[in-house]
Amino acid sequence: MNLFRSLGATIGISVLGAVLNTRVSNGLETLINQNIEFKPILSENIQQIITSKGVLPQGTYNQIVTLFVDGIHAVFLTSCGLLLVSLVVAFFAGKGKLSNKEHLESRN
C-alpha cells in the first residue's frame, strides 16, 4: 500500500512541477521578448530577481509575480482535474477486500 502512495506522490509532484515550470517558462519567454533590454537580468536566477525588488521596474516585477501566481493557479486546476478523475475511478472500482499477511499465513 505504501508503494502506491509513494508512486502516486512521485508522479503527482512530477506532473504538477512540469505544469508549473511550463507555465512560468512560457510566460518568461514572452516577457523577455516584450522587454529585450531586461533580457540579461531575466535570464538569470529567477529566485534572486524575486527576492531583490529593486533590480527591475515595478511593472516588470509585478508581471513576474503574476506569472508565478498564474502557474500556481494552473497547478491547482490540474490537481482538481486529477482529483475528479480519481473520484470517478474510486467510485466505479467497487468494494474490494485487501487481505493482510497474517490472514494468509493462518490459512496455510
N, C-alpha and C positions, 0 to 999 in steps of 0.2 A: 504494500500500500504506500509506503514511504517513497518507493521508487517512482510511482506515478505522480506523486506530489512534486518530487524533485524534478522530474521530466517536465511537468506542466509549468513549474516556476521558471525553469531554464528556457523553455520555448516561449513562454509568455514575455519574459524580460527581453529576449532576443527580438521578438516581433515588435513589441512596443518601443524598444530602443531604436529599431530600424525606422519605425514610423516617425518618431521624434527627430531623428537625425536627418531623414529625408526632407521633412517639412522645414527645418531650420536651415539646412544647407541650400535648398532651393530658394528660400527667401533671402538668404545672404547673397547668393549669386545674383539675384535680381537687384538687391540693394547696391552691390558693388557695381553692377552695370549702370545704375542710375547715378551713382556718385563716384566717378572714376578717380577724383582727387583723394578719396579716402581708401583707395584700393590697398596701399601698403599697410594701413592701420587695420582695416577689416580682415586682411589675410592672416593676421597674427592670431594668437591665442584668444579666443572669444571670451574666456573667463576673465582674463586680465582687462579686457575692454569694458566688461560689465562692472567690474569692481572699481575701476577708476573712471568716474563720470566725466572728468574734465578733458579727456582726450578727444572726444567727438562733440560736435554741436548738439544741443539738446534735442533737436528734431530727429537727427540720425540715431542718437542714443535711444530715444523713445521708439523708433522703428525697430531697433534690435530687440528691445524688451518685448515689443508686440509680437515679433517673430517667435520668441520663446513661449509666450502665452498662447499663441495660435498652435504651436507644436504640442503643448501640453493638452490643449483642447482636443486636438486630433487623437492623441493617445487616450484621452478619456472616452471619446466616441468609439474608438476601436475596442476599448475594453468593454463598453456597454454592448457592442455587437457580439463580441465573444461570449459575454455573459448570457445573452439571449440564446445564442446557438447552444451553449452548454445546458441551459434550462430545458430547451426543446429535446435535446438528446437524452437528458436525465429523465424527462417525463415519459418518453417512449421506450426507454430501456427496460422498464418493468422492474419488478422486485426480484432481486437475486440474493442468494444467500452465500456469504463467504464462509468457508469452513476454516476453522483455526487448526493449527498444527496438533494441539493436544487431542482434539476430537478425532483427527485422522489416526493418530497413534493408538488411541483406545480401541478403535475398530479393528486393528490388526491383531 
